[in-house]
Amino acid sequence: MPEKALLTRNSGMSPTPTMSRFSLRLPSTAANLGPGFDTLGIALTLYNEFHVRVAENGAHSVRVQGFGEHSLASPDNNLFFEAYIKTCKHHDWHVFPLSVTAENRIPLQGGMGSSATAVVGGTATAHLIHTGKLDRDAIMTDALLLETHPDNIGPCIYGGFAVSVLTDNGFIVDSTPINYPLCCWLIHPHKEVSTVESRLRVPNEWKRADTIYSLSRATLLVSALIKGRVQYLSECMKDRLHEPVRMDPHMEYPSLKALLTGPEFYGWAVSGSGPSVIAFCAKVTDRLRTTLDTYFKMKNVTYTAYELNVDNSGLTAVA
């Protein structure tokens, strides 16, 4: 992937920031996509933005708009700053004080990649300040120091539908833009789910038959999304390894899934660790909206449904 230097490196003695002011836009993501446990993810057109300025004084500061307005209001309790500082120290770079305004449109702990945007945003900030380049491979390498599961940060950085693999020497992310019409209906119950707690429910061993079941569908899912064979999505987004134990039993998602049918509805899966669900559709019809609303009212659960598209750009920066 060609790299582009956003600004020319400043002359003068170090420490001098190469870039002192810029904005980052990072897409939400849906990871796993059913059988693609820790490997598959897709970038979506709901964004967090970080407006970054190297501060004149010696203290970090942050202003958060939207989700996390209060809980993330301190740099000491903010994953963006943790990623920025860790990346700088890893490269022995100077830790410049930052003034950051975060526009958080992605719900926290909702299985929609909010933490991935913070990790990638903080890592990218360190690179832009010190190199002036948006080197996605370098950012991915450093982001993996904080987030060891690449299925969220891969599509967040590269965009599109991404297959992410950890290798003995690093990683491979193969991202494919989705250029055919595909509505990504992201359904978010107003609950928070800890990724750590969710992963603890996943067993360490699986039956051979269940492994083959999910592996065959994960393989088909890659082919179906790349080739636009949406007729296969209903079958190939099924999983027997991690998704059944991650579903909130109160939500009775299998019952809801049985109601969301029709030629315009392709298939669905738990998004990330949940509680959100991603459904692929030709379009979201009034019938589907009514079915969803009736179901959540019956459960006495508030929710937000986002009608999104695939983001093919991934991480972007504007000076």
Residue, then its C-alpha position, 0 to 999 in steps of 0.5 A: m500500500p503506497e504511503k503518503a507523507l502528509l507534511t515535510r519533516n521540520s528542521g531543527m533539533s529534536p524533539t520537534p514534532t513533524m506534525s503538530r496538528f491533525s485530525l483522524r477518522l476511524p471507522s467502526t467495525a464488526a468482527n468475527l462475522g459468525p465463524g470467522f473467530d478472531t480473523l474476519g472483520i468489516a469496516l463500517t460507515l460509523y466513525n470516531e474522530f480525534h482532533v489532535r494538537v501538540a500542547e504548549n504546556g506539559a500536561h495531556s488534556v482531552r475533551v470527549q463528545g458523545f459516548g464516554e463523555h464522562s468516563l473517558a474525560s481523563p487522559d489517565n483513563n483513556l485508551f487513546f493516550e495509553a496507545y500513544i504513550k506506549t507507541c512512543k516508548h516502544h520506539d524511544w520517541h519523545v512523548f509530547p503533551l497532547s490536547v485531544t478532542a474526541e468525537n465518539r459516535i461508536p458506543l462503548q463496549g458494544g461489539m462495534g470496535s470503539s476500543a479499536t479506534a482508540v488503540v489505532g488512533g493513539t498509535a497513529t498519532a505517535h507515528l504522525i507526530h514523529t514521522g509525518k506518515l500514515d504507514r498503515d503496516a507500521i501502525m498495525t504492528d504497533a497497535l498489536l502491542l495493545e490489542t492482540h486480536p487483529d480482527n477489529i484493528g485490521p479493518c479499522i486501519y485498512g478498511g473494507f472486508a479484512v482477513s487478518v492473520l497473526t504469523d510467527n514474524g508479524f501479521i498479514v491483513d488482506s483487505t478487499p473493498i466491497n463495491y456492490p450494494l450491501c446494507c450493514w444493519l448494525i443493531h445495538p441493544h443499550k448494554e455494555v459487554s466486557t470483551v474479557e468476560s465474553r472471551l472467558r465464556v468461550p471453551n478452550e476445546w471444541k468437537r471435531a464436527d463443530t470445528i469442521y462446521s464453522l471452518s467450512r462456513a468461514t471459508l465460504l464466507v470469505s468467498a461470498l463477501i468478496k464475490g458478492r454471492v449474498q445468497y450464501l450469507s445466511e448459511c455461512m454466517k452460522d457458527r458453533l464455536h464461540e457465538p452460542v456462548r456469547m449470546d445474551p440468553h435474555m435476548e433470545y437472539p435465535s428467536l429474533k433471527a427466525l423472525l427476520t426473514g425475506p429475500e431482502f435479508y441475507g444473514w446475521a451474526v453477533s458483532g464482536s463480543g456483542p451485544s450488538v448484531i450485524a445483519f447484511c441486507a439488500k435494504v432495511t424494509d419497514r417490515l424488518r424495522t417493525t419486526l425488530d422494534t416489536y421484539f425489543k419492546m417485548k424484551n423491554v430493551t432499548y436499542t439503536a439500529y444503524e443502517l450503514n455501508v462498508d467503509n473502504s478507506g479505513l484510517t484516514a488523516v487530515a492535516 
